[in-house]
Amino acid sequence: MYKLQVIIGSTRDGRNADAVCRWFLPVARSHAAFQLEVLDLRDWPLPMFQETIASVGDFANPTYSDPLVKRWNEKIGEADAYIIVTPEYNRTIPAVLKNAIDTVFFSYRFRHKPVAFVSYSLGQTAGVCAVQHLNQIMIETEAVPVRTPTLIPLVGSAFDAEGKPSNPGLGVSLSVMLDDLAWLTKALATARAEGEPPPAALRLRSASPRR
Ligand SMILES: Cc1cc2nc3c(=O)[nH]c(=O)nc-3n(C[C@H](O)[C@H](O)[C@H](O)COP(=O)(O)O)c2cc1C
């Protein structure tokens, strides 16, 4: 079994993230490939990103500016794969989620691991703008995004009193997403075990002419 972390990207009171998670977490937990851990950003009150080379300290055993930043980087490093649950805020992801991703900047802990997205919004767009931005953001971390997200439109009425989705198509996209995530998780874990090149940004910088 591979370690799958689910990052919940909304922290406000009364969040619709809870209805989404009530439905999809048991499905993800029942997937044979994964051992699941939920990382609720409510439990990780990270400071706004402010790291520098100096605050990171020794890269072999970094201190960072805050013990929680260090723990967050270590926690992210434990997983083989990720699912990010995000609403759409002003056509992108919540600032608290972007901050949590940026906070992993210096340790490259997302690197060469697959990531899938569950998004939702009150309107018809289902958070697709947030997912498009997450694709770009996570590629920059050198994570590998899964092609198929689970997009939930009209989240206020998407689930019945028992938490089941009124649109059966949601279950189909979740199933495809989880199976593709599992395949990529195995492929990338196997590849990582055979060795990894240094991060692309570091290689590009070292190959650039110095000024
Ligand atoms: C700050 C803010 C910005 C929002 N912007 C959008 C948006 O751009 N597109 C959209 O479809 N819904 C937008 N919404 C509605 C959210 O998709 C909806 O409130 C959703 O439930 C938020 O997730 P949460 O309840 O888990 O925090 C916005 C909501 C908030 C609070």
The ligand as a Tripos MOL2 file, in Angstrom:
@<TRIPOS>MOLECULE
LIG
   31    33     1     0     0
SMALL
NO_CHARGES

@<TRIPOS>ATOM
      1 C1        -13.5400   34.4210   -1.1370 C.3       1 LIG1
      2 C2        -14.4640   33.6070   -2.0150 C.ar      1 LIG1
      3 C3        -14.3380   33.6620   -3.3800 C.ar      1 LIG1
      4 C4        -15.1460   32.8590   -4.2090 C.ar      1 LIG1
      5 N1        -14.9310   32.8710   -5.5490 N.ar      1 LIG1
      6 C5        -15.5960   31.9850   -6.3220 C.ar      1 LIG1
      7 C6        -15.2590   31.8660   -7.6990 C.ar      1 LIG1
      8 O1        -14.3740   32.5310   -8.2230 O.2       1 LIG1
      9 N2        -15.9390   30.9580   -8.4400 N.ar      1 LIG1
     10 C7        -16.9270   30.1740   -7.9010 C.ar      1 LIG1
     11 O2        -17.5250   29.3800   -8.6250 O.2       1 LIG1
     12 N3        -17.2490   30.2630   -6.5810 N.ar      1 LIG1
     13 C8        -16.6000   31.1370   -5.7930 C.ar      1 LIG1
     14 N4        -16.8890   31.2150   -4.4610 N.ar      1 LIG1
     15 C9        -17.9160   30.3500   -3.9060 C.3       1 LIG1
     16 C10       -17.2580   29.0790   -3.3850 C.3       1 LIG1
     17 O3        -16.9780   28.1960   -4.4330 O.3       1 LIG1
     18 C11       -18.1420   28.3950   -2.3700 C.3       1 LIG1
     19 O4        -18.4710   29.3470   -1.3600 O.3       1 LIG1
     20 C12       -17.4920   27.1840   -1.7340 C.3       1 LIG1
     21 O5        -18.3980   26.5820   -0.8650 O.3       1 LIG1
     22 C13       -16.2440   27.5690   -0.9480 C.3       1 LIG1
     23 O6        -15.6840   26.4480   -0.3360 O.3       1 LIG1
     24 P1        -15.6690   26.2770    1.2630 P.3       1 LIG1
     25 O7        -17.0940   26.4790    1.7180 O.co2     1 LIG1
     26 O8        -15.2100   24.8850    1.5120 O.co2     1 LIG1
     27 O9        -14.7420   27.3340    1.8080 O.co2     1 LIG1
     28 C14       -16.1190   32.0260   -3.6320 C.ar      1 LIG1
     29 C15       -16.2580   31.9930   -2.2230 C.ar      1 LIG1
     30 C16       -15.4300   32.7610   -1.4370 C.ar      1 LIG1
     31 C17       -15.5540   32.6480    0.0670 C.3       1 LIG1
@<TRIPOS>BOND
     1     1     2 1
     2     2     3 ar
     3     2    30 ar
     4     3     4 ar
     5     4     5 ar
     6     4    28 ar
     7     5     6 ar
     8     6     7 ar
     9     6    13 1
    10     7     8 2
    11     7     9 ar
    12     9    10 ar
    13    10    11 2
    14    10    12 ar
    15    12    13 ar
    16    13    14 ar
    17    14    15 1
    18    14    28 ar
    19    15    16 1
    20    16    17 1
    21    16    18 1
    22    18    19 1
    23    18    20 1
    24    20    21 1
    25    20    22 1
    26    22    23 1
    27    23    24 1
    28    24    25 2
    29    24    26 1
    30    24    27 1
    31    28    29 ar
    32    29    30 ar
    33    30    31 1
@<TRIPOS>SUBSTRUCTURE
     1 LIG1         1 GROUP 0 **** ****
